[in-house]
Structures are given as C-alpha cells and as structure tokens.
Amino acid sequence: MIRAVIFDWAGTTIDYGNQAPAMTIKKTLKQFGIEVTFAELRQEVGLEPLTQIKTLMGREDIQKRWYIMHPDISLEEGISQIYKWFNRNVMEVLPQIAKVKAGMPTLISYLRTQGIRFATTTQYTKEMLDQILPLASEQGFDPFINITAEDLNRTDCLDSDMISQAMRKLRIRNPRTVIKVGDPPKDILEGKDAGVVTIGMIEGSSLIGMSQQEFSILPFVRRNSMKNQVAAELEKAGADYVVENAKDLLRLIKELDSENVVS
C-alpha cells in the first residue's frame, strides 16, 4: 500500500514551468542595466540559480554588456553582486508564481480521504517557503511535512537526504510505500537514491521552462515534441512512471494503491 507521497515544489505542484528563477534573474540583471529576454534565459533551463547566473555571465555577449555598464567591476564580483540581489528579489517574485497547478487540489483531497500523508522536499530556503506556504494552503495544498536543506543544518544535501528526513518525520520505514513526484531528472535520481517509487511529471516541467500561457499557444506538434523530450529525460533518469499531469498522477496513485503494486 501507499503510505505517503513526497512532492517537489516548483514545476511540480506550483509555478508552472518554474518561472521564478528566470523572472528574478531578469529583474535583477535589469537593475544592473542589462536586459535579457526569457528566450535567452531558457537556454540554461533547469539549472540552479547561481549556476544559471554563472553560465549567463560566462557568455561573451553578456560579458560585453556587463563591461559596458560596469567597466570597473570584475566578472567574479559582478556574479557575487547579482546573486546577492537575486536572493533579495526572489522574495518579491515568489508570491506572483505561487499558483497551485491544475488538478493538485483534487489529488490532495483524495490523499486525505485515503489517509495517505503527503510531504515536500525543496531547494527553497525556509524564508522562501514561508512566503509560499500560506498562499498554497489557501488553494488546497497544505503538506503535513516540508523539508528544506536548512532542516538538516546543511546547504549541500541532496533531496535523497531530505526524502529520508521526511520519512523519519512521517514515521515510515519502508521506502517502497513512499512515492516521490518531481518534474526534473534530479528529483528522479534522488528519489531512486532514497529507494522510493519515483514518478516524473511532464506538464509545467522545469525542463520546458515556459508559463502555461506561453506553452498553450505553441503549435500542437511543437508542444507534443517538447512533452516527448521531457518524458524521455525522465525515463532516462530511471523514473518508475511518467505522467503528463496531476489528473494522470491521481489515476496512477489509485491504481498503485488498489493493486498493491507498491509493497
């Protein structure tokens, strides 16, 4: 039987396309006099914010823009300053993207009815999570447990460590009774490392990096191609299952629980 589901946040349960990092980097660079497009930012989709900033600043065209605006500030110092302001600005952006994805409230209602507990693991800091939790709760997504790296007194821990911590707090020993749901391959890899059942979600994935509106206006063939690419990446990472959206996830969880596939 299934005893718990552990969700990722951005791109999986809220923030369709994981827009917060791109929105914040764009806003921050503008403060430094550098305009970048979302198309430019999507070239580094799926990277952690600091890595994305370093990658952007490593591009020749961005470096030229930087030195035109800031000839006396080295690239290394520039990256440090940009990341510092990123962490400030993201607090203003988070409330804008804290919309729970379609189908999640219905899924959560089912989990509650069945007595299946649900938790989250996240790379958000506790301060960031405090911004999001009240807004998500109003929309029907209110996890029993939320684990961040800070809860383990470490900044370099993997989600597998956080998954294990969530299981301890939920008092669950058998990892095969736990499902980890995420949208990027790293969630799958870390779920497998923790020994839990892994499910990858396609719709709104960080790997696509587009808002729901942007994605919806693409030609069908292009949308289908992108979804197939995401599915392939999740399968390559070793996902036990891949679903398109929360509705399909609910259907799969019902099947797994009723058929006792997870044991």
Secondary structure, 3 states (H helix, E strand, C coil): CCCEEEECCECCCECCCCCHHHHHHHHHHHHCCCCCCHHHHHHHCCCCHHHHHHHHHCCHHHHHHHHHHCCCCCHHHHHHHHHHHHHHHHHHHHHHHCCECCCHHHHHHHHHHHCCEEEEEECCCHHHHHHHHHHHHHCCCCCCEEEEHHHHCCCCCCHHHHHHHHHHHHCCCCHHHEEEEECCHHHHHHHHHHCCEEEEECCCCCCCCCCHHHHHCCCHHHHHHHHHHHHHHHHHCCCCEEECCHHHHHHHHHHHHHCCCCC
